[in-house]
Each structure stands twice: as C-alpha cells, then as structure tokens.
Amino acid sequence: MNDPDVDVTRRTRLAAERTWLAWWRSGLTASTAALAVGGLVPQLIDGSRTPYIVLGCGYALLAAAVFVAAGLRRVNVARALERGEYQEVGEGVVWGLSFVALVLALGTLAIIIIQP
C-alpha cells in the first residue's frame, strides 16, 4: 500500500527536478546561441565581426546567469519542500533574465537588419 503523503512528496520533487532541467535546457540554448553568433558567424561574414562577437558574449552571459539562477532555484525549492512550503521565483530574476533576453533578441534583429 502506498502512503499518499510520500507519493505526493515524490511527485513534487520530481516536478521540481524537471523544472531544474528545463532551466538547464534554456542555459544550453543560450550557450549554443553564443557559440553560433559570437564564434561561427564572424568567421562566415565579410563585414564587421565586432557586433556578432559582442552579441555572442551577451548570449554567453545570459547562459551563465540562467545556470546560476537554476542552481539557486533548485536549492531554494528543495529547502522550501523540506519545510512543506512553496518557493516562488523572485520577480527580479524573472524580469532580469527577461530584460537581458529582450535586449539580445532586439540586438540580433538590429544586426540582421543593418548588416548587408
């Protein structure tokens, strides 16, 4: 016979783990963008490479921030679960990462439009 409390706790912890892995996938995606935009594209174009390298560095910094946020989030969720509580993602983290991603997306758009 399964104890319902143990089952709920197990499912909650597994859901938290899936969320942590989703953060990691986002960080890996930003790392891939950094490599492509900042490392590969500058080797393929004839124009100025600087905007692509700067943009690639921005994506790399975003990736690093996502990995740090993922680790902090995982620790905070685990501690909250131990206390039987819920831990929300801070609004500062959400707005900060969203702002950086927006700036990088707009920067990418600008470079695409401006570069011949």
Secondary structure, 3 states (H helix, E strand, C coil): CCCHHHHHHHHHHHHHHHHHHHHHHHHHHHHHHHHHHHHHHHHHCCCCCHHHHHHHHHHHHHHHHHHHHHHHHHHHHHHHHHHCCCCCCCHHHHHHHHHHHHHHHHHHHHHHHHCC
